[in-house]
Amino acid sequence: MTTPQTDNPLLAADALPAFSAIVPAHVGPAVDAVLADYRAAVERLVDDPAARDFDSLIAPLEHWEARLSHVWAPVGHLHGVKDSPELREVYADAQDRLTDFSTELGQNRALYEAVQAVRGGPGFGALDAAQKTLVEDALRDFRLSGVGLEGAERARFREIENRLSKLSTEFGEAVLDATDAWTRPVSEAELAGLPASARAILAQAARDKGREGWLATLKGPAVQAVMTYADDRELRREVYTASATRASDQGPHDPKFDNAARIEEIMALRHESARLLGFESAAHLSLADKMAVSPERVLGFLRDLAARARPVAERELADLAAFAKAELGLDTLEPWDVAYAAEKLRVARFDFSEEDIKPYFPLDAAMQGLFTVAERAFGVRLRAREGVDLWHPDARYYEVLDADGSVRAGFYTDVYARDGKRGGAWMDVCRSRIRGADGEQMPVAFLVCNFAPPADGKPALLTHDDVLTLFHEFGHGLHHLLTEVAWPSVGGIGGVEWDAVELPSQFLENFAWARETLDLFARHHETGEPLPQALYDRMLAARHFHAGLFLVRQLEFALFDFRLHLEYDPARGARALEILDQVREEVAVIRPPAWHRFPNAFTHVFAGGYAAGYYSYLWAEVLSADAFAAFEEAAAAGGQVLDAETGARFRREILAVGGSRPALESFVAFRGREPQPDALLRSYGLAA
């Protein structure tokens, strides 16, 4: 079945996608139509000897890339939030063609030479910083796409890229399918220990499946509820086992979801691809466009942190084990006991539980508080817009207004967990800022979370961790929405080094700890009472509770990912479990059971953009902690944490410039100096 182009909503030039009109049958024809036009345009540009300056070559290419994104962004979004077998099939087919085209474009030697001519031409020196960066990045990307390869190697590289794209999609789909497939009825007796809000999550899960009573699932809110509060140890063990073995040959899952073979093939192909391009490993290739530059610097950074964090984590675990034995009767602290015992210890030590604070964080109020932060710190106002075409009743659309009242951007939200929706939280691009003959296309973003939905007549109530997640994703959103660069490849998050792209997101989280910020929205959903000072003090006192355990867990993920790509040996295979075991021996203090299959659901690395780059979260946290310190300094000098002058500088030097200059230059322009690594340890309460 084909769809006439004139009736295809994906090909419409509308500012926003017509989600309700998009069906799977639209995807293939729309992608094929744009690719055909894009190819023809490239041929014309290459054949035109006059098209050798920025305006005649680079600018048209940017517009064609934006046109392709215009078609594909809503498709990719629907694949993440409203998956179906029909969409999956056409998505995979189209993804193959897009990957093939991307590799074809990256290996187009005539186009590469044309861009080189722009770089060496007389007009290059007169270009602004963003335009120069765009040209330089394009030349680098050509080299990383194998433009210099010949014959069989060229064909093999293209074959690898296509296969990797398919494997990445299949990996993520297997995790989603395994997650959605597992459920377990929970009896009333097994609900012991679960607060009302946690029970409501399990009751809602049962209703969603057309069942009575309560149902444990592998959706994030349900897993968190059981692991944190369920007194029934066997229930915790079952949920832990099912979650820890998703998409593997272990645990209660269908073997058809097993990602083990995909991991082997992905790693082999990534290594082969890197070697074809002249890199020693996939880790070396990954660092070609990152701040860290060398594997030695990444490993040194991670191991230095581990040396400082592991002794703290060991003390924390010993303390927890002693508490669990004395107070909970747990002679052996198993992995499925850790979150449960930790919550009990936190309550005992600080008289603080996430349940205590949830009534003060209704979702709508938290959103409004977030918007007020954006207004006071960055000078933009956000307002809901009705009548926008959406993909689900829970979705919303908001406009971003500048100080003069003009609409400069927009964003969608979709914040509740449900079947057919990928787990986790993310920000993605819907539309990018780009200037054309008909004016400027404004940037639009998707902000997606997986919070527990409203239940039992109460509004959706967030944990403080949920609030941090909301602020985090909105930080990514601001980076995209407040860009002043009208070239998508280097505007917003585009072109930003991957190990710096988390700077705005992790930076914004810090505001959700400040009393000044919380006073904007933290009120009891029933009484309207502000967050009591005593409760806030207890929350703050508990902020760094088990910071060492959290940090070594992040270091475990980062070292595993990096070493997996750095040390790959074709003769030995991926050795994922072997390397993971070595990393745990080096940095971990909690050792999971032998049947644990964490790699099989590590979507960041095998189905996302973090291959040999998971360390970026910690690397960027150095930048974000140090950046937020500028706001703390403003407050200490008699001002406010939401300091408008400091916020304007952050917007101007970080958010507005995007990837148009190196991230380190942007940081120095904001802070007046290079970042101080100890800022990260201070943010965890671990500084000496």
Steps between C-alpha positions, in 0.01 A plus 500: 500500500638841408380842602479789252753765594239775494310319776803410708511702824871428543569698183293802603692820564310562823686644797383207716433137408140384449538199729138387485524473121825301489465127435775244431420498127617863477854429618661323204361728225593815693855387567547384141368828361733716709802278437440514125481879506801525732711278271403708197592819684843363594566406138410851386725658760795278419460559126483878542857638516363830631358329811822519697426749776293486815181652363489294184611161640494467880176689562298292248636179651390614846152571369474157342612339824236699685239387248596137558479552876158663450376169363687259724484666844128432558544140379787438741299661777197280440726194497604598854165599648233314301658186364307240301592200284397691185705807589795282597509336160493820294734673745763228455469512120528877491788501747692270267454744211593799714815332625594401146447857383699647789795274421466572128504874572796468737696310236418735214852603403388768256290663771790472744726678253237768450488563877880503506485771235280706729751453783787607277312773320551875535170553681561256784678754720202734486255242633374526856601248767194276453547482123870418533427229755233356273749466215775355720262252663370393159852418382567303817174309459590413141822344623315310772252375241772333297534750217862396463425129465535321169336204331416205721574690821263776397223250428567311823481816709163582348377148566613525863322830557175360367523190713587697815196720451276195475659333803461813710129517425452129567688525830273775631186325380603176674542688829160665458332169413657315794400786729139502381463121496570432869237551768432341837177516700555633851281381784369733766730339756801570279417870501628530856738793532386673183361850561172600342666668205703187419191279527321735264774446240451122514120537495521725195727246330234234555224723362714578194515126433128451564571316824370525856717567802868587471763419242878528514657598168846596379403863436727732696245630755377149581850355541601792720188460716559131566875515547481795738203415718379138474553312826456172312856394422395240246301759305803727493720211383261413216471857376876552529568178308255584222635854466868397514460230233291685242582413139724209603501121523471522878206557731132465406523644148433360156841419343384665177574837666861406582741778397821304560564421132424862408760623749762274343417615148474868593842496667663311213360742243587812701858379531525412133354836401751687718791303357387571145519871584850463639417506873643253747160427652139615515593694814767696311248572224242617754742757640565658159228757569502518880667721761689217668719438190684184616412167665769560759328822609160330527635205700707728720196717571281202589760320709588813693133537591482132591799529732320777689148357490552129566622532861193712573274243331659215696428680827143571389437136410649369824284744691191390305574131553540552873170689515321234292623225730422679824172667409354297213620150582686466169815303578609523136431816302400381153480737202119495518524617860718805440240758395256374764755510782637833380157658517452367855841634601436838342174531692670393824800726458343811352132450576451550126332294232409583143144418601508787750577749231289371208181678614686829449595419141185471288611484140314807374647716775851365433460589133394853589795529737733389225350761270554770762865399528533543124335840518703641789838355407485505120240762414247282317133438575322173429130455437281207404350507153174319435381354171834347403487159334636240745575125498346419841252667738776536761724704270517880522646784296657822630628817338821674602464878502788746510502813715328698224213248487600348168477121462854371445457124553268221610509163666287193561482304824401136553574406858311184607611136470282272284521194277653553158717782631875471543618522860715775647496870428635696206493818299496483122483744211174553314600812304829692491562871469587580140468812291352479153358719228158492666626591845638301788377158609479502877647219709260244650592222744352181644534454878413146606491340847347188655344615826222318681167631364221642720318231697214466746372848429827666601725704273829356381741544790874505439786384712783747530698274268218544248526877539874476428423296187251763386754779548769292328305443180382860496866606518561309177190667363623851580826424320300426185228762542713803590764463231581811300675297230283447193702205364368172648830312474665741746198655676344387827627153587621456141878475471558519876766255612320196639684521831376858546143460379381412853626832641170695479290204615706409804549868577126565518448215748681704764219756515262227620698482826488873576245622752446811292397286204289251694304785656369574151304176478542258790157508663283224641255389232209490747567783746717738299747505788854596394775243545575514874848621585559200725417259216720695259786490749463123531492463121814710471671302775420181308617642167837329507369181660681214325668740257800268492285201403332699226828630363673161484195363317535774238873430480421131446278586202753744357807279536317197365383689192838657431711191558258288295571720197866566575607139557299318236694214344348326195661174603329506840168673431326762710564330837225722642443300818872441550587869471204596716624261768848655485355850528291397798810353663668839454228745602179333620412422858169322430548185293186381319428126449673316217172484307466878493497624139535876524664538155199348322283800588770772489317698234710815548798318351349243265190686378588862570779746438722423798732232359840554663342818633309414816781667693354823358246521783777531759725709277221751440412497870834666568390780267145519635597506867754774438255697288232491769754623752487835318133531603585398856768767506246758383268398784783509755580855389153610607306413189289198413568154365267590212729789415385665177842641410679166545213327318525740208872426477437124508237536230729716285823302539372141530143458378495750215823391330434123497767315307622804308821505706683249723323431828809591700504845339135545588562395859793739538293781346235439766717424803809705422728197548525130422287255705625378837470118535442518875161660430363155418614350830360798688166447326495143638609610845824302456757780483779464750 
